[in-house]
Amino acid sequence: MKHFSLRLFIAAFFIISMPYLIKGEDLKDEKETEISWFSFEWLPAPVYSNLENPKGIMRFSPTVDGVSGMQGFRLSIELKENYIYESALENLIWRKPDLENNILSFRSAGRTKTRVLEDVELAFGNEIRDYTDFEVISNNSEPKNSEISGFIGHGFFKSRNKILVIDYPGTRFTELSKLPEKWEEKAHFTEMESSPHFLSLNLRANNSRIRLSFDHEPIPALTLYRKWDFRRIASDVNVTDSLRYFHPQNNSYKMLGGKEPQRDIYFGPYKLKSHNVYLMPERRQRIGSDNGLITQPFFEDYVLILDFKNKRFGIMPPHYIDN
């Protein structure tokens, strides 16, 4: 009888507690999929490859160790580390002198001196994200009239096992621990390597398959390495703009003539933006191990998903975000 009463008590406890346990799980799931968007603005990219792009730099305004109102940082998915220009660091220390104690100086190879701003709090909007480091870029390497204070690299998101979502048309981004179910259903994914730089993508030019490396540079150009691919995708119409294609091993470059495209490029079911096509047939000049380079401007009609948590790269149309 005693054991029966104990079992009855346990059963009653679980019956009473179950709604609260379920509610707790729901709150956990809701917290994981809670979305806070942070705005960025487009700045034009430097014309170092001879092709202009007004949507080359994503600049946003994080708060660094409680200091806001700085010139803004570039969200750079092609870089791993975070960087801050020396002039911006001086301004930061002037506003918060205690940060000088967070600077570590050391010498690396040869006479190179490296400075790191260590363990500073980084917040987006009013939300504290984490503590991170910034490598200092010296005044000698800082471009004139720079419109940014530094760079936030993809390593900030990857090291924390996050999913970086960039809404290109909406000029906003967010970081998540879990994607909403609808986004999972509507996005098209491919596996992502340990670094997103030169990620291999399986694409289609109408019914023909082609494997290209995703180059995060803001150059509005498709660069192909095989004449067969070039003849299939390019039209007979010459373009007036040539592409300055830098040699991957040294500071030299080659000027490439281009053609207008005759075929659309698809990533899964989604048609990408159309840009001119250039041919780089010289094997020693090529970058990556795939059949060419496709750049960020091709994806600017979509929401980009860099899922460092599950090692996936994906896109989806922006209208699914708020529906």
ABEGO torsion letter per residue (X at the ends): XAAAAAAAAAAAAAAAAAAAAAAAAAAAAAAAABBBBBBBBBBBBBBAAGBBBABABBBBBBBBGGBBGBAEBBBBAABABBBBBAAAAAAAAAABAAAAAABBBBBBBEABBBBBBBGBBBBBEABBABBBBBBBBBAAABBBGBABAEBBBAAAAAAAGBBBBBBAAAGBBBBBABBBAAAAAABBBBBBBABABGBBBBBBBEABBBBBBBBABABBBBBBABAAAAAAABBABBBABBBBBBBAABABBBBBBBBBBABBBBBEABBBBBBBBBBBABAAABBEABAEBBBAAAAAABBBBBBAAAGBBBBBBAAAAAX
